Amino acid sequence: MIRALSESWSEQDLSGAREWLHEDVIFDWSRSMSDNRGVHQGYDRVQELFQDFLEAWDAVSWRVVDAEELGPDRLLVATRLDARGRDSGIDVSGSGAQVWDLRDGKIARVTLFQDRQTAEAALAAGELD
């Protein structure tokens, strides 16, 4: 599941991960600093988010650095993004974190955080319960 989603992002083709996404999957990007900020629900909307994000980049590599199981249906995923701006040619890098909530063996919700510490604090405060 983790590998499929990571490879799909890096290959710029979300269809390879579709089997791992619940039909009413939610990508909560409300903490994003990008123009894609918001809560995106359903595979079609997540596909749009994915395409909108990729439009800005000429090359994108997104990978999972670490995944910690927090229970039978929750993962804390540390990520790394390397990209080159489509128009500017500028290389950028960053790390972040996501909390993945699972249902029926599929990803039901992905909540984006700017870093692992912020994700851990939100989990400790019960913000995602």
C-alpha positions in Angstrom: 0.0 0.0 0.0 2.7 2.5 1.0 4.9 1.5 -1.9 2.0 1.7 -4.4 1.1 5.3 -3.3 4.7 6.4 -3.2 5.4 5.0 -6.7 2.2 6.5 -8.1 3.1 10.0 -6.9 6.6 9.7 -8.3 5.4 8.3 -11.6 2.8 11.0 -11.7 0.0 8.4 -12.2 -2.4 8.0 -9.3 -4.2 5.1 -11.0 -1.6 2.6 -9.7 -2.7 3.4 -6.1 -6.5 3.4 -6.8 -7.0 -0.1 -5.4 -5.5 1.0 -2.1 -7.8 4.1 -1.8 -11.2 3.8 -0.2 -13.9 5.0 -2.6 -14.8 7.9 -0.4 -11.2 8.7 0.6 -10.4 12.0 2.2 -7.2 13.9 1.6 -7.1 16.6 4.3 -4.7 19.3 3.0 -6.2 22.0 5.2 -2.7 22.5 6.8 -1.0 22.8 3.5 0.9 25.9 2.5 0.1 25.4 -1.1 -2.8 26.5 -3.3 -4.2 23.0 -2.9 -5.2 23.7 0.7 -8.5 22.2 1.7 -10.3 18.9 2.3 -10.7 16.8 -0.8 -13.1 13.9 -0.7 -13.6 11.0 -3.1 -11.3 9.4 -5.6 -12.2 11.9 -8.4 -11.5 14.9 -6.3 -8.2 13.4 -5.0 -7.2 12.7 -8.6 -7.9 16.4 -9.4 -5.8 17.5 -6.3 -3.0 15.2 -7.6 -3.1 16.7 -11.1 -3.3 20.3 -9.8 -0.3 19.6 -7.7 1.7 18.1 -10.5 1.0 20.9 -12.9 3.6 23.1 -11.1 6.4 20.7 -11.4 8.6 19.3 -14.2 9.9 16.5 -12.1 8.6 15.2 -8.7 9.9 12.5 -6.4 7.8 11.8 -3.3 8.9 9.0 -1.0 8.1 7.5 2.3 11.0 7.9 4.7 9.4 6.2 7.7 6.1 4.6 8.6 5.1 4.0 12.1 2.0 1.8 12.9 0.0 3.6 15.6 -2.7 1.0 15.8 -4.4 -1.5 13.5 -6.0 1.3 11.4 -3.6 4.2 11.6 -0.1 5.0 10.3 2.2 8.0 10.9 4.1 8.4 7.6 7.2 10.7 7.3 7.8 11.8 3.7 10.3 13.5 1.5 9.6 15.6 -1.6 12.1 16.6 -4.2 10.8 18.6 -7.2 11.8 20.9 -10.0 9.6 23.9 -10.9 8.1 23.6 -14.4 8.5 27.2 -15.3 11.4 28.3 -13.0 13.6 25.2 -13.2 14.3 25.7 -9.5 14.9 22.5 -7.5 13.1 22.3 -4.1 13.1 19.8 -1.3 11.1 19.3 1.8 10.0 16.8 4.4 6.6 16.4 5.9 4.3 13.9 7.6 0.9 12.4 7.1 -1.5 10.4 9.2 -3.1 7.7 7.2 -6.4 6.2 8.6 -7.4 2.9 7.2 -10.8 1.3 6.7 -11.5 -2.1 5.2 -7.8 -2.5 4.4 -7.7 0.7 2.3 -6.7 4.3 2.9 -9.7 6.2 4.1 -8.2 9.5 5.1 -4.8 11.1 4.7 -4.1 14.2 6.9 -1.2 16.3 5.8 1.2 18.0 8.3 4.2 20.2 7.6 6.4 18.0 9.9 6.4 14.9 12.0 6.4 16.9 15.3 3.2 18.8 14.4 1.6 15.5 13.4 2.6 13.9 16.7 1.3 16.9 18.7 -2.0 16.8 16.9 -2.3 13.0 17.6 -1.4 13.6 21.3 -4.0 16.3 21.6 -6.7 14.0 20.1 -7.3 16.4 17.2 -7.7 13.5 14.8 -10.1 11.3 16.9 
